[in-house]
Amino acid sequence: MRVYIANFGRSNWAWPSCLQRNSVVTMTEVDGFEFWQAGDREGFIAKAMKRRTAAGLEPTRSVASRWFNLITAIAETSDDVWIHREKDQLWWTRSLSDAPSFERQFEPLPDRRDVIVCFKRCEPWRNMTLQNNGLLWKALHPKAREFLFTEGTLMQLSSDNANYALALIEGRSLEPWHLLPDWKKKAAKKEPGTVFSPRQIAVARMAMTAKGTVDDANGQLVLKKVKNKDLLIPDAELEAYIDSLIEAQGAICALTGLALQFDGTETDKQMLASLDRKDSNGHYAKGNLQVVCRFVNKWKGDMPDPEFRRLMDIVQDVERQ
């Protein structure tokens, strides 16, 4: 049994249908669905890589491959636990073995993408434990809130976190976790009046880093040549634009397809979201930015974006052999 935390569609638009129809869902654009149906991963990837995301990004092979895997994960899920946070409530369900169903819809978003929605039936969604205790978000242990909320499309919980989630929804004792030193330390911290999400904190950090990089690169006295970098996005728009990139990328790295991690909830600091200029000789401007994992940004350095993508595809092709 696997345990997933998930949102359903961009801006979580399909959640009301999930709740009403006792389902978990994902979606893909119509022109790529036939390739998924035929099990043609390469055809699906080739078609997906010709698209542009809402932020004008070109998806990499690894990102397109992850889209293929998302449909497969939903279509094949059976007896897995799915968890979703909606405002101040935590909801959960268990997937059934029924065959998936597919419907063509237009997304209720400004660009109204023509998509095929994959529905997989599940038990009725519950916002109560098996002991009929309410699952209120604010009542959860602060440490648990770190991993029971996803700002991406879908994430599978690690073994220990999955065991905690199962104990929570089954109404079993949570003391084995709550008595751990790092859990006790987290609970002892006084939370501020305004609580920012890990993604909001990450966006603010990336914006500040971009501003700092520009300040350091321009007008300083140094003994070596420093590339000129300008910030061509107004300060008032920068954080919103970075957040829109994360949203358009489905909270996954633009170059590897790995899930981005955000400040305060990361399990590996090298997976933290990092703002990257596609053309490292260019400026911090709309169309020249993408969000990647921190280690990827370091590895890429000044390498041209197409060349780095080519090398990443070679590495991933070898891993699949």
C-alpha positions, 0 to 999 in steps of 0.5 A: 500500500502506498500513501500519496498526497495530491492536488488535482489539476492546475489550481486544484480545479478538479477537487470538487469533482473528486469529492462528488464522484469519489475519485482521484484524477489527473489530466493530459492534453487531448493530442497526447492521450492516444500515445499514452493509451497505446503505451507509446512513451516516446510518442507521448514525450515527443508530442508533449515537448512541442507544447509550451507551458502556461509560463512559456516554458519548453518542457524537458524530456524528463518533465514530459516523462513525468506527465506520462507517469502521472496518468499511469499512477492514477490509472493503476492505483488500487488500495492506495491511500490518498490525502488532500488538504482543502483549507482547514480540513484534511481529507483522505480516501482509498483507491479501488480496483475499478478500471479508470474512466476517461472524459474530455473536458475544457479546463475551467481556467483562462486558457481552457486547455482541451484535456482528457481527464482520467478518473479512478474510483475510490472510497468516499472521501472522509474528513474524519478518522476511522474513530470519527474524530475530525481531521482539522489541519490546525489540530495536526502536529506542526511536524506532520503539517510539513509533509501532509500538504503538497504544493505540487500535483502528486507526491508519494510519502516516504515509508515513515511519513506514510506510517504516520499518516495511516496511524492518523487516519486510523485513529491509532496512537501517534506518540511514537512520533510525537515523542521523537526529539525533532518532533518535540522541538518542532512542537515547542516552537511558537508559530508567528501570527502570520504563517507563510507556506514553504512555497511562499518562503521559497519564492521570497528567497529566490526573489531576494537571491535574484535581486542580490545577484543583480546588485553584486554583478553591477557597478562593483569594483572587482579584479575579474570580469563579472557578467552584467545582469539586470532585473527586468521584472518589476519588484512588485511582480517578481514573486508572483512571476516566480510562483507562476513558474512553479505552478506552470511546472507542476512544482517539478524541476524544469530540467529533471522532472524531480519534485521541487522541495520548499523551505522548511519542509525539505528532506534534502537541501539539494532538492530546494527550488532554485531560480535559474536563467536559461541563458546565463548570459541573459538577464532576469527577465520573463521568458528567460527564467525557470525553477530547478532543483538547487543541485541542478542549478549548480551543475548547470553553471554557465552551460547553455540550456539546450546543451544541459538538457541534451546531457540530462536526457542522455543520463536519463536514457541510460538509467532506463536501459 
